[in-house]
Amino acid sequence: MNLVRRPWRLLAETSALLIAVVVAFPLYWMVLGAFKPAGEIESSEPRPWTLQPSLDSFRRVFEQNEFGRYFVNSLVVACTVVIASALIAFLAATAVTRFRFRFRTTLLIMFLVAQMVPVEALTIPLFFLMRDFGQLNTLGSLILPHIAFSLPFAIWMLRGFVKAVPEALEEAAYIDGASRSRFLWQILFPLVFPGLVATSVFSFISAWNDFLFAKSFIISDTSQSTLPMALLVFYKPDEPDWGGVMAASTVMTIPVLIFFVLVQRRLVSGLGGAVKD
């Protein structure tokens, strides 16, 4: 039996390794381009290695006066979106799972339909909406849309986690004298926390890497720009600085990797399942 399973297991592991290499290759090429000297980057015969690594591209990135401000702005936007969307999604998922009310099913279907609408189709309406609210050229114009777009997915995912928590546990808490708010925050919240982490990863990546909203809503006040906009400093149609673009992209990737490392255990359990009755 083991002899029969071993070739299939070897094939699966080989396929997984090949897929991992294909997925990781663009990341490797980006980091390689960040360390290559200008002559090798502009060479007509690119090589997947360099014998003369250089930090000149990173130096140009950090010498940009506004780069630190862009980094802080991206951090504020991403962290605000993660925290706000997680709390709102948790409360909404609890409401649609634990309570029975009219149009509950319709509301859930609306959440699902909202996921199908492409972001590009809503950019122009959102632009006019932000203009009417006086939010253009502010970080609020980036925070509010990302919260709105991350909520449907987060609510749908957390709904399964909340539903998996046994109702007997809730009844036992009430018998022991716990109030609804105490059960919500001291019992239910820790149990669905892995699901919150899983949804927060997607919210963080979406907000951190956003270029469309940053380009559309931050028009004149560059002090409110985020890191993706910093790439435009190095990209000039006549003479693009590809080393600067690769170095800035590498710096942008580091916070995402750190975030993954910090939440990886919770992320695995969050994607793998929830509490079972």
N, C-alpha and C positions, 0 to 999 in steps of 0.2 A: 504493500500500500504506500509506504514511504517512497519507494522507487517510482511509483506512478505520479505521486504528488510533486516530487523534487523537480522534474523538468518544467512543470507549470509554474512552480514557485520561482525557479531560476529565470524563466521568461518574464514573469511579473516584476521581479526585482530589476532585471536588465531594462525593461521598458520604463520603470519608474526612474531609474538612473538617467536614461537618455532624455526623458522629459524634463528632469531636473536640470540637466546640462543645457538644454535648449532654453529653458526659462531663465536660467542664471546667466547665460551668455551676454545678453544686453547690459546687465548690471556690471559684469566683468569688463566689457568694452568701454562702458562709461568711466569706471574707475581707472582703467588703463589710459584712456584719453586724457584724464585729469593729470596723470603723472608724466605723460609724454612731453618732450620738448616740442616747440613750435615746428621745427623742421620735420619731425617724424609725423606729426598730425597732418601736415599739408602735403606729405609725400604721396605720389601717385601709386605707390606700391605699399599699402598698409600692411603692417605685420602685427600678429596677435601677441606681441611682447615688446619690451623696450629694455635696452642695455644701459640707458642713460636717464634714469628717472629724474624728474625735476619738480620742484615745488613752485615754479614761477606762476603757474595758473592759479594756484591757491593764493599766492601773494596778491595777484591782481584782484581776486575776489574780495579778500579781506581789506584791501586798500580802498574799496568803494565806500564812500562816506555813509551811504544810506543802507548798506547791507545789514548792519546790526539792527537798525530800526525795522527793516523788512522782516528779519528773523523774529523779533519780539511781536510784531503785528500778526505774523502767521501763528505764533504760539498762543497769543490771546484768542484769536479766532478759533483755532482748533480745540483748545481746552474748553472754551465757553460752549462750543457746539457739542462736545462730548458730554459735558456735565448736564447741560440743559436738556438735550435730547434724551439722555439716559433717565433722568428724573421724570420727565413728562411721559416718556414711553412706558416706564414702570407703572405710573399711576393709571395711564390709559389702558394698558394691558390688564391690570387688575380689575378695572371697572368693567371692561367688556367680557371678562372671564367669570367674575364672581357675581355680577349683578345681572338681573333680567329686566330689560326695558324695551320700549318700542323702538323700532328701526335699528336694533343692535346688529342684526345681520346685514342690513343695508349699509351701516357704517363700516363694517368689516370689509364689505365688497368695495366700498369707496376707497379704503386704504389700499386694497389690491390694485384697483384701477389707477390710482395715483402713481403706483410704481411703473406703470406702462407708459406714462407720458414722458417723452424725451425732454431733457433739460433745455436743449437748444430751442425747442418750440416755445418755452415759457420765458426765455431771457428778455425778449422785448417787452412783454406785459409786465414783468417784474421790474424792468428799468423804469417804466412810467409809474409803477406803484411806489418804488423807492423815491422817485422824484417828487411825487405828491406828498409823501410822508417826510420829505426833507432829509432823507438818509443817504443821498448820493455823496460820494467822497468821504464816507465814514465806514468804520469797521462794522457798524450795524447792518449795512447793506450786504455784507458778506455773511454775517452770523445768522440773520433771520432766514434767508433762503436755505441755507444748509441745514438748519434745524428742521425746517418744513420738509425738505426732501429726505432727511434721514429718519423721520418719525414713522412713516408707513412701514418700512422694513423692520424697524426696531419693535414696533407694536406687534406686528405679526409674529416675529420670532419670540418675543417675551411672552406672548399669549400662550404658547406651548409650555413654557417653563412654569408659568403661574397655574395653568391647568393641571400640570403634573404634580403639584403640591397637594397632598391628600386633604380633602375637606374635613376629615376627622381630626386632623391636626389643628385646624382653625376652631372647630367646635371644642376641642380639649382646652385650647387657650382661653376661650370665652368662659368655659366652666371654671377655670382656675382664676378668673377675675381679670383677665387681660382686656383692655379696651381695644376697639377696632384699630385705632392709630398705633397702639403698642404692638399689636399683632402684625400690622403692616410693615413697620420699620424695624422691629427687633426679631421677628420670626420669618416673615415672608421675604423681606428684602435680602437677608443673607442667603436664603435658599436659592433665589433666582439671580444672585450676583454673578455667577459664571455666565449666564445669558447676557447680562448687562455688559460684561467685559467683551463678549463676542460682538455685540452690536456696536460697542464703542470703538472697536478697531476699525470697522467700516466707516463710521462717522469721522474718525480722526483722519484716516487716509483721504477721504473725499474732501474734507475741509482744508487739509494741509496742502494737497496737490492742486487745488482749484486754480484754474487760470481764466476760465470763461467769465465768471462773475467778477473777478478782480479786474479784468480788462474792460468789462462793460460798465461797472458801477463806480470804479475809481478813475475819474476822468482827469481832473486837474490837480488835486492835492496828492502829490506823490508820497507825502509823509504817511499816508494811510495805505500804501501799497504793501503787498505781501511778497514772500520769497519767489513764487513763480514769475512775478513781474520783474524780478532782478535779472532773470535770464535775458530779458530784452536789452539790458545794458551791454551785454557781450555779443548780441546778435545784430550785426549791421549788414544790410543787403549787399553792400559793396565789398566789405572786408569783415566777415564774421570771425569772432574770436572763439573757435571751437574748443580750445583748451579751457578758456574761461567758462564756457557753457558747461563743459563736462565737470569742471571743478565745482561750480555752483550747484549743479545737479547732485554731485556726490555729497556736498555739505547738506543739501536738502534731504537726502536719504537717511542720514545718520539719526536724526530724531525719530524717524519711523522705525528704524531698527531697534533703537533703545526702547521705544514703546512696546514693540513686539517681545523683546527680551523680558521686560518687566511683567507682562501679562500673559506670557506663553502658557503657563500652567493653567491659569483660569480660562484661557482661550480654548485649550484642548478639551477641558471638561465642559465648557460652554457649548462647543460644537458637537460634543459627543452625546450629550443627553442632560437630563434633569433629575429631580427627585422622583422616585417611584413610590407608589402606594404599596 
